[in-house]
């Protein structure tokens, strides 16, 4: 019996005529309806003709989560006075409740994605409703793009509805070819906002870690809300671990039931949450309760302000969920849960001043998530780069490139990015391509049962108490009686059936039980096979990883890392889940990374030549290489010159002087005089250091190369300017005494002439080279600096008197005339002059 009393109270009824007109006229529509209006439970049966006088249609409703799909199907069946499987059915991974007369089928977006890959026309389906599209899950965005493609190319009669409580209506309307936007008014009550920040600062979230002090504060705010308000309390937390911790801190509430709801919660618990309770309740929930579920009796919301989003660390090859600050949109959604049935209140566990700094919307998964599965889906669809798909946000190029590398490594796509036959098989497994590869390949070695067991364990995060040893976690799941173990067994059955369909009879291998888990993990994550290296492990990807203290895996020479994160402030990874393997398993799983090559480089001050076998970044075997290729040796020598400088060559005094003279000319005259700085010499090494460099094999050979002779090749011989080197930058100049004195060009801005003062008598103007006055260092008879000048005339006039007064008594045997500007220059003492 249809429950018309409940149906009549759903506000979305007023929008149904406009929605029907939009679908009849355009074929697609965007339905914006606030939470609690009935968009999920009234619209689909109406479109299917189960309510009202509309034509009979088959309607598929896509929900982002399994718990939401089950809840929506149960609610619609209840409104129709039926049970699930009659007019309304439900299909989620591993569970299908659909009958011959089913007209509305609620599925997860993942299930719909699989169905579209098998049947692009979606035969027999008249209408598809994409519910909660504002959450921007990757599968939902992909399904929307595929459906629009189907409607545009194959089935123009297929009707599409994008439904959400709060969404970018204009963006979705544009995506669906200018579809009309239909809005339904809500029936919400006022919600009072109570700001309840912690009394003391807490550490911001990092990775999966949440400061325990914040969780203790959330528990205290729940107690406060129970004392200050009536009704049930709905508390939002980022994940299962945080829910369990807060539940433990609320274990003494007595007359209040504490329920935990999340995607992994048992069906019985989900049912209990969605039904009115006999006693007062505290419901601890993840973001699954933001918009997909209505929890009756809730008058108070406690919001931790945190959420979980996927992130990829491409530099380290790690992808995982990470804890982030919830967006303003999510905070509004959460607060609205308190005003569904009556006026309520939301306690926000952050300061009011922080609210404006929160992100406006959650990040679309396509921008931040691992795109490997997405890349395989679009490759199987026939659009490898997704350029022809209707997407609100294009996939980032870097993430797509990384995804294609993974798909190429597992044989899922060819060089052009098109899906191979193996790729199509992987896409139909309902698994991430990595896990699909592991299931297929491990079944041939371990048998379908053992392979499915480990893959099922990797496909959903295991409870923390299962530990970080994958083999140990497998044993715990086998003997476990908890909700996780129940779901795990169901997934094992599904995978065993799938691999039987796809791969044929399972092979039986001789891999020991304690190594089977490691082989599967290594096949799924070949770049994460890791060898012990000192106190840590070096993964094939080049990332270092550390085990936690007390890990059962300590001492294993090789491990396969299934789950890891990056601790705050550290560059290496921290292992969360791994398994011991041996080198043979590492070679088998990561065979695409196995390479043997000649490695010649500059190390420890000389050329190192060796033949190296590597598994990615992990060295497996090394032996000396006696006859290294000349090109590799040359590159190693150049590396040495870059690292240690050209001092590795033989620099005589004349060679050093030549380099300094050329630097001087380059600075003051420019072209055609060569730049002889280190960078310039490296850039022109082929011009000046050959053929000597080509004949060298080691450091000692470099030391025999005459740098001066080599530099001579850079002189401007072609223009004839080389012949003017001694004219423009002479090594020595003749001073008034007749001595030929060497010029010091070590300071190219102004060369230095160091000469005894008496040898410069009578010279009025400072010497010049290339038009640049040299800096004259006038020396005492003992060769010590007495004065420095670039203007001799000025010095004779003003500075000489002081020098004469100071040194005349100390060196009486040398001439100190009163007028040096007209005196005879000399190299000798007074006695020699008299003779």
NUKOL-543129 format. One record per residue (C-alpha): residue in three letters; x, y, z. Coordinates in steps of 0.001 Angstrom, whole numbers, plus 500000, padded with zeros to 6 digits. Layout:
! NUKOL-543129
alaXYZ
...
//
This chain:
! NUKOL-543129
unk500000500000500000
unk501442503342498929
unk502073505679501877
unk500478508811500450
unk500605510592503784
unk504413510494503736
unk504607511299500014
unk502311514298500273
unk504644515893502797
unk507677515933500460
unk508282519489499124
unk509841518280495853
unk506295517417494661
unk505857521029493568
unk508823520764491209
unk507707517535489494
unk505646519205486706
unk508545521481485742
unk510925518526485820
unk508621516526483564
unk508373519418481101
unk512161519851481080
unk512728516177480297
unk510038516151477657
unk511416519238475953
unk515162518969476364
unk515738515397477489
unk517965516465480385
unk517548518589483495
unk519385519791486583
unk517304519337489732
unk518375521464492706
unk516529520437495849
unk517618521046499464
unk518124518066501795
unk514906516493503050
unk512729517548500111
unk512401514020498716
unk514424514361495542
unk516022510948496082
unk512888509062497100
unk509992510710495240
unk511456511757491899
unk512632508290490666
unk509340506402491249
unk507430509304489711
unk509614509265486605
unk509150505471486450
unk505365505834486429
unk504994504091489783
unk503347507222491197
unk500939509459489333
unk499736508777485807
unk503026508971483900
unk504144506317481414
unk505956503225482641
unk509696503711482393
unk512789501998483687
unk514801504381485866
unk518361503936487147
unk519402506047490137
unk523154506405490679
unk524353507104494234
unk527967507863495172
unk528058505352498070
unk526788501861498831
unk525187502914502091
unk523274505677500299
unk522150503320497527
unk520783500769500001
unk519085503469502085
unk517458505102499052
unk516121501779497779
unk514730500851501189
unk513062504249501578
unk511434504154498131
unk510225500588498663
unk508746501595502040
unk506916504550500482
unk505419502201497888
unk504439499683500564
unk506780497049499120
unk510080495406499874
unk513343495965498008
unk513415493793494922
unk509821494449493895
unk509232497730492030
unk512423499181493489
unk515683497240493396
unk519257497841494472
unk522639496830493079
unk525948497512494765
unk529253495720494443
unk528742492118495528
unk524993492517496147
unk522034492620493731
unk518381492690494813
unk516336493151491643
unk513174491371490505
unk511305490830487250
unk509009493775487930
unk511661496226489075
unk511250499625487448
unk513581501711489652
unk517049500356490293
unk519381502161492665
unk523040501509491934
unk526387502950492910
unk528172505055490329
unk530846502364490168
unk528270499722489203
unk526776502038486566
unk530252502688485176
unk530808498938484762
unk527403498566483139
unk528134501326480618
unk531428499688479641
unk529591496437478938
unk526591498044477216
unk527214501578476003
unk523604501994474903
unk522343501119478398
unk519646499047476765
unk516241499040478425
unk516929502119480569
unk514777505188479925
unk515977507634482596
unk519170507969484625
unk519205510102487782
unk522667511124489001
unk522073511857492661
unk524316513981494898
unk526359515093491906
unk527663518059493932
unk530028515719495771
unk532139515521492588
unk533292511955493043
unk535430510786490144
unk533138507883489221
unk530130510228489200
unk531852512756486935
unk532926509927484624
unk529438508407484499
unk527935511808483688
unk530394512311480825
unk529758508828479413
unk525979509205479659
unk526028512518477814
unk528207510928475145
unk525681508073474830
unk522809510520474559
unk524590512613471941
unk525768509741469741
unk523655506623470340
unk520451507274472265
unk519041510805472019
unk515876509555473757
unk517756508698476979
unk516721511154479677
unk519237512457482218
unk518695514200485545
unk521597515662487569
unk520216516015491105
unk521803517663494113
unk521083519590497262
unk523671522283496516
unk525582522292493302
unk527056524303490482
unk523724524293488686
unk524911526493485836
unk527969524316485279
unk525933521121485143
unk523336522747482910
unk526070523821480505
unk527598520330480630
unk524240518780479697
unk523862520889476595
unk522057523843478131
unk519631521740480178
unk516925523567482169
unk517496524036485902
unk514539523005488064
unk514582524175491674
unk512529522813494532
unk511950524827497677
unk513023523240500917
unk511313522763504218
unk514121523409506658
unk514026524904510111
unk516300527471511684
unk519644526150512869
unk521550528065515551
unk525326528147515086
unk527393527645518248
unk531139528243517859
unk533009525783520051
unk536774525941519309
unk539278524058521491
unk540570526018524471
unk544161525316523431
unk545684525130519927
unk545680521692518298
unk548004520388515630
unk546597520610512093
unk545790517280510399
unk548492515635508325
unk547936512594506167
unk545575510332508089
unk546658511724511444
unk544314513809513585
unk545509515350516831
unk544041513269519713
unk543484516544521577
unk540982517598518909
unk539114514297519141
unk538957514639522940
unk537560518129522410
unk534913516837519967
unk533831514244522537
unk533513516987525176
unk531416519118522783
unk529086516132522227
unk528622515893525997
unk527959519634526142
unk525374519388523350
unk523590516529525116
unk523362518649528256
unk522241521858526534
unk519867520566523820
unk517102518040523251
unk517026515394520548
unk519610513125518968
unk523135514339518200
unk524802513744514829
unk528589514178515023
unk530707514454511868
unk534249512986511941
unk536689512373509085
unk537065508602509227
unk536449505250510842
unk539441505488513182
unk538350508840514563
unk534788507571515001
unk536062504612517027
unk538244506847519202
unk535449509301519997
unk533024506412520591
unk535463505056523157
unk535485508403524949
unk531663508422525051
unk531301504902526360
unk529908506007529723
unk526851507945528529
unk524490505413530085
unk520985506103528810
unk522290507382525455
unk523046504985522591
unk526253505661520637
unk526048504491517012
unk528781504510514394
unk527825504976510745
unk530203504857507799
unk530608503020504538
unk531944499937506326
unk529287499781509024
unk527211496552509130
unk523820496703507445
unk522094496222510799
unk523812499323512199
unk522922501338509100
unk519302500284509469
unk519312501234513149
unk520655504701512354
unk518036505323509687
unk515126504296511924
unk513787506258514903
unk515321505133518170
unk513572504319521434
unk516322506039523439
unk518302509185522868
unk521167508657520408
unk524578509999519453
unk525359509113515842
unk529041509358514928
unk529309509587511134
unk531664510322508282
unk530686512649505444
unk528367509872504205
unk525682511491506387
unk526098514965504880
unk523493514625502181
unk522818511009501219
unk521041509885504374
unk518319511295506587
unk518833510399510238
unk515525510827512072
unk515420512475515468
unk518502514646514977
unk518207518121516483
unk521909518803517074
unk524979518523514854
unk528524518527516205
unk530981519219513387
unk534665518403513849
unk535419520500510741
unk537446517718509128
unk536963515542506058
unk538888512960504052
unk539884513507500446
unk542125511506498105
unk545565512834497316
unk548437511600495176
unk552111512180495883
unk553473511645492361
unk557045512301493474
unk556957509303495816
unk554408507170494002
unk552021507216496972
unk548278507728496904
unk545934507679499862
unk543166509485501637
unk544273512519503578
unk542584514572506279
unk541663518133505279
unk539595521002506618
unk535996520584505500
unk534740523146503008
unk532178525851503694
unk529708523992501482
unk530195520805503506
unk529750522737506738
unk526415524111505463
unk525294520629504444
unk526220519237507842
unk524494522050509729
unk521336521522507693
unk520977518052509188
unk519972519664512481
unk517034521480510868
unk515372518670508950
unk512500517993511349
unk512524520930513786
unk514647523915514830
unk518109522779515848
unk521687523774516541
unk525146523067515119
unk528243523129517330
unk531252523907515162
unk534574522877516672
unk536486525835515262
unk536595529591515800
unk534210531869513937
unk537191533823512580
unk538492530698510824
unk535274530093508926
unk535921532558506119
unk539324530971505490
unk537870527529504757
unk537716526443501093
unk534350527248499524
unk533822523803498033
unk535481520395498364
unk538147519691495757
unk536771517691492797
unk538359514240492871
unk539464514564489262
unk541849517332490340
unk543480515577493298
unk542950511799493065
unk544889508961491486
unk543594508888487888
unk544750505377486955
unk541252503879487048
unk539803506938485283
unk542450506734482560
unk541606503069481964
unk537880503820481823
unk538281506574479215
unk540734504435477237
unk538159501624477110
unk535536504197476138
unk537696505159473164
unk538858508602474314
unk542297508022475946
unk542992511650476804
unk539341512435477723
unk539431515444475407
unk536051514634473861
unk534193514054477117
unk531856516497478848
unk533619517069482172
unk533214519975484565
unk536977519913485136
unk539548518474482720
unk541928515891484181
unk545362517364485087
unk547979516494482477
unk550583515341484987
unk548184513008486761
unk547027511535483445
unk550618510980482340
unk551377509185485611
unk548244507074485196
unk549190506091481647
unk552627505009482850
unk551007502638485330
unk548568501312482729
unk551369500767480234
unk553389498886482834
unk550525496464483541
unk549764496005479836
unk546383497751479974
unk547057500313477222
unk549274500424474165
unk551790503087473195
unk549000505337471873
unk547041505033475110
unk544342502786473615
unk542993499989475774
unk544398496546475041
unk542381493341475364
unk543957492910478779
unk542974496482479660
unk539332495790478804
unk539431492706481043
unk540939494734483867
unk538286497433483515
unk535529494861483953
unk536821493459487226
unk535352496242489344
unk538777496882490868
unk541514499467490634
unk543687498440487656
unk546592497698489983
unk544512495246491992
unk543007493827488822
unk546469493103487471
unk547395491446490767
unk544242489310490739
unk544759488064487197
unk548486487410487413
unk548519486039490945
unk545693483604490165
unk547958481898487658
unk550572481334490360
unk548640481036493621
unk545210479925492467
unk542081482053492344
unk541156481550496014
unk544386482817497565
unk544743485613495032
unk541172486775495675
unk541724486689499443
unk544659489068499322
unk543147491375496699
unk539968491644498771
unk542129492606501742
unk543830495317499687
unk540613496704498186
unk539295498010501514
unk541329499397504393
unk541665496747507092
unk541120497559510790
unk544236498927512463
unk544292496061514921
unk545025493711512025
unk548554495188512031
unk550971496218509288
unk551899492695508136
unk549658491784505204
unk550099488044505782
unk549123488488509426
unk546141490629508411
unk545038487859506045
unk545074485344508891
unk543106487774511064
unk540474488239508358
unk540112484486507891
unk539364483883511559
unk537628487208512222
unk533984487523513143
unk533794491300512811
unk531945493328510191
unk535101493810508172
unk535721490063507944
unk532134489546506815
unk532511492065503987
unk535914490598503143
unk534475487102502688
unk531736488459500430
unk534320490262498289
unk536478487121498120
unk533486485206496746
unk532838487930494176
unk536446488088493042
unk536774484328492867
unk533796484271490550
unk535087487138488438
unk538550485699488014
unk536996482375487053
unk535015484109484322
unk537924486182483099
unk540949483960483505
unk539620480460483204
unk540636477683485591
unk542899478877488377
unk546392477509488479
unk547932476018491585
unk551389477133492558
unk553983476286495135
unk554378479694496745
unk554511479343500558
unk551563480741502463
unk553627483441504179
unk554894484703500807
unk551609484613498883
unk550391487913500309
unk553671489568499384
unk553505488347495800
unk550015489793495336
unk551032493126496873
unk554136493237494686
unk552073492561491559
unk549708495384492515
unk552458497845493437
unk555610496767491584
unk557332500133492070
unk556944499632495826
unk558928496428496166
unk561644497436498590
unk564989496085499697
unk566480496557503146
unk569101499285503004
unk570650500234506290
unk567946501040508804
unk565226501570506209
unk563963500168502918
unk564584501521499432
unk561622501083497113
unk562051500464493404
unk560510503908492860
unk563467505483494667
unk561479506444497778
unk562765505370501176
unk560336503781503607
unk560491502928507282
unk558644500322509322
unk557044501271512600
unk558654500245515853
unk557742496703516747
unk556639495769513220
unk556572492031512551
unk558265492753509227
unk561498494041510753
unk564463492054509515
unk562852491006506227
unk565383491498503398
unk562587492403500951
unk559057493710501435
unk556212494754499141
unk554597497964500400
unk550830498065499908
unk549958501186501915
unk552266503993503033
unk552082507644503932
unk554567510477504451
unk555150511601508035
unk555050515321508748
unk558385516979508031
unk560037513869506579
unk560976513024503026
unk560588509274503342
unk557475507125503553
unk556088505317506582
unk554821501792505947
unk551228501147506995
unk550732497753505355
unk553295495511503653
unk554329491895503265
unk557627490034503242
unk558792488748499871
unk562008487373498429
unk564112488652495566
unk562612486170493108
unk559109487485493811
unk560344491059493454
unk561885490217490079
unk558703488476488938
unk556322491235489994
unk558438494203488927
unk559971492655485837
unk559214495768483775
unk561568497704486058
unk564416495180485749
unk567310496560483741
unk571001495800483302
unk573147498566481978
unk576627499968481989
unk576933502736484510
unk579839505108484147
unk579998508181486343
unk582308510375488355
unk582465509201491932
unk584946509440494789
unk587223511638492715
unk587589509451489632
unk585744507639486863
unk583706504698488180
unk582757502141485529
unk580560499171486398
unk577803496942485050
unk574717497248487241
unk571562495177487419
unk568742497242488939
unk565147496755489879
unk564149500379489515
unk566277502221492062
unk567349499031493875
unk570764497633492980
unk570681493867492630
unk574179493095491332
unk577299495117490486
unk580543494129488774
unk583456496210487452
unk583383497242483820
unk586794497116482209
unk585988498328478713
unk583462501075479137
unk582130502850476061
unk584183505912475183
unk581103508136475129
unk580103507127478660
unk583658507709479915
unk583730511129478285
unk580451512079480002
unk581839510916483343
unk584977513017482868
unk582842516037482022
unk580813515355485179
unk584065515385487134
unk585093518693485574
unk581692520178486449
unk581854518962490026
unk585515519569490821
unk586375522260488313
unk589058522690485665
unk591731522424488339
unk591746518744487361
unk593794519786484293
unk597503520702484370
unk597796524441484825
unk601294525858484442
unk602010529470485431
unk601838530462481758
unk598499528658481335
unk597004530447484328
unk598294533738483025
unk596778533090479596
unk593360532427481098
unk593591535624483142
unk594696537697480135
unk591804536352478054
unk589344537104480856
unk590692540681480937
unk590258541145477201
unk586782539625477249
unk585709542029479979
unk587044545188478356
unk586921544478474621
unk584273541745474302
unk584108539818471071
unk585999538190469482
unk587890537465472695
unk586499534286474293
unk584700533963477601
unk586897531704479746
unk584650531431482812
unk583826527905483975
unk580295527879482520
unk581482529131479158
unk584341526649479035
unk581933523808479800
unk579647525008477034
unk582494525025474482
unk584373521997475757
unk584217520347472322
unk586128523290470816
unk589053523577473184
unk589494520331475104
unk589416517866472257
unk591077515598471267
unk592770515274474671
unk589441514675476458
unk588480511937474010
unk591697510061474787
unk591354510370478581
unk589976507480480662
unk590533508571484252
unk591520511430486543
unk595237510921485972
unk594732511446482236
unk593036514796482900
unk596029515873484994
unk598294515383481974
unk596318517717479701
unk598142521049479185
unk595383523564479899
unk597313526440478334
unk597796524650475036
unk594100523684475029
unk592954527237475799
unk594966528482472855
unk592388526885470553
unk589823529458471705
unk591862532446470506
unk590247534340467613
unk592496532884464933
unk589954533172462139
unk589667536964462454
unk593388537477462864
unk592896539101466271
unk594790536297467984
unk598033537865466790
unk597283540984468839
unk597176539145472164
unk600644540304473244
unk599921543799472028
unk596609544195473849
unk597360542154476966
unk601135541698477154
unk602553539336479730
unk605201541948480645
unk605765545640480048
unk608990547634480092
unk609172550208482882
unk611360553409482849
unk614299551567484464
unk614394549170481533
unk613121546179483507
unk610438544000481988
unk607854543454484699
unk605061540826484614
unk601510542201484765
unk599110540448487130
unk595756539953485383
unk594114538000488238
unk591780540962488729
unk590482541510485189
unk588737544754486168
unk592170546411486591
unk595455544568486108
unk598250545124488625
unk601873546106487994
unk604024545470491074
unk607345547338490654
unk609954548985492856
unk609262552657493307
unk612698553819492080
unk612179552060488723
unk609239554333487933
unk611001557713488457
unk610350560125485653
unk607136558467484416
unk604271560944484471
unk601378558728483269
unk600408555283484510
unk600923552450481987
unk597874551178480087
unk596968547828478549
unk594118547670476028
unk593399551253477020
unk592914550349480694
unk595286552023483220
unk597021549415485319
unk597009549670489080
unk600631550287490076
unk601818548729493320
unk604949550746494182
unk607305548575496237
unk609964549446498773
unk613563548391498089
unk612737545242500105
unk609845544411497771
unk607116545326500219
unk604106547502499156
unk604783551181499785
unk601932552747497832
unk599169551906495343
unk598107554268492589
unk596506554400489164
unk597668558039488710
unk601439558386488912
unk601471562144488305
unk599208562736491252
unk601250560363493399
unk604566562115492626
unk602955565404493529
unk601091564482496706
unk601777560991497977
unk605483560564497397
unk606589562976500128
unk605022560863502855
unk606496557640501491
unk609945559313501128
unk609847560546504707
unk608931557107506022
unk611348554985503983
unk614346557256503374
unk615891556550506765
unk615177552859506520
unk616764552504503081
unk619522555163502935
unk621434553343500237
unk618668553914497694
unk617909557180495925
unk615053559322497289
unk615099562460495131
unk612963565428496075
unk611437565572492565
unk610777561972491413
unk608887563161488338
unk612166564328486786
unk614586561910488457
unk616448559153486660
unk614774555756487110
unk617030553028488443
unk617205549458489630
unk620322550113491703
unk621534551655494961
unk623299555003495262
unk626679553266495311
unk626059551560492036
unk624850554813490564
unk628039556591491601
unk630200553952489959
//
